[in-house]
Amino acid sequence: MKKITSATMWWLTFLSGATLVFIGLRFFAIPQVAETAFGINTQTNGDFSFHYIKGGRDLVSGSMFIVLLLIKEYRALGLMLLIGAIIPSVDLWVVTSHPGYETARIYPHLSAIILCLVLGWYYVRQSSFNIQLSQA
């Protein structure tokens, strides 16, 4: 089995952050399309408050992932990713609680949970290992 490199993990993290930024911006630009892609459909009557909250949350989260990655704050990034796994977990719950949800709509949320946990563990583990080496 081929070993996953740190460059692969870096790019997975960067692309995850960039995807969140894209999703956040899409909730501001085309809220109803973004809502459908999220996995729910609601009657908004022109009130896109939920959409803007969701868009802002994703925009901030994705930006933080990218910034922490670029400034090499790997421990903080790892912790943020691990704790951040709560967000797609709640999103998954929201989608599966929605009447008539489509199974295909749960996969992005499941993928996000897995990415947060794997990448978070990787960065926390890497930073802990590096701290131990520098103290030796």
DAHUMO-V467841 format. One record per residue. N is the residue number from 1. PSI is psi in whole degrees, -180 to 180 (* if undefined). Layout:
n-><N N>
psi-><PSI PSI>
This chain:
n-><1 2 3 4 5 6 7 8 9 10 11 12 13 14 15 16 17 18 19 20 21 22 23 24 25 26 27 28 29 30 31 32 33 34 35 36 37 38 39 40 41 42 43 44 45 46 47 48 49 50 51 52 53 54 55 56 57 58 59 60 61 62 63 64 65 66 67 68 69 70 71 72 73 74 75 76 77 78 79 80 81 82 83 84 85 86 87 88 89 90 91 92 93 94 95 96 97 98 99 100 101 102 103 104 105 106 107 108 109 110 111 112 113 114 115 116 117 118 119 120 121 122 123 124 125 126 127 128 129 130 131 132 133 134 135 136>
psi-><135 135 138 130 163 -30 -39 -44 -40 -49 -38 -41 -46 -47 -35 -45 -45 -37 -41 -40 -45 -47 -42 -46 -36 -35 -29 -41 -47 75 -40 -38 -43 -39 -44 -43 -33 -37 9 163 123 159 114 -22 38 -1 108 32 -49 -44 -41 -35 -48 -43 -43 -42 -47 -38 -45 -47 -49 -41 -41 -41 -47 -46 -48 -35 -47 -32 7 36 70 -37 -47 -40 -46 -44 -40 -41 -44 -49 -37 -15 -18 -38 -56 -23 -44 -41 -43 -44 -43 -47 -46 -19 -14 132 133 27 151 134 -37 -24 -12 -22 -41 -37 -42 -42 -42 -40 -49 -46 -46 -45 -45 -50 -41 -48 -43 -50 -37 -44 -45 -44 -37 -41 -44 -37 -43 -41 -40 -23 -13 *>
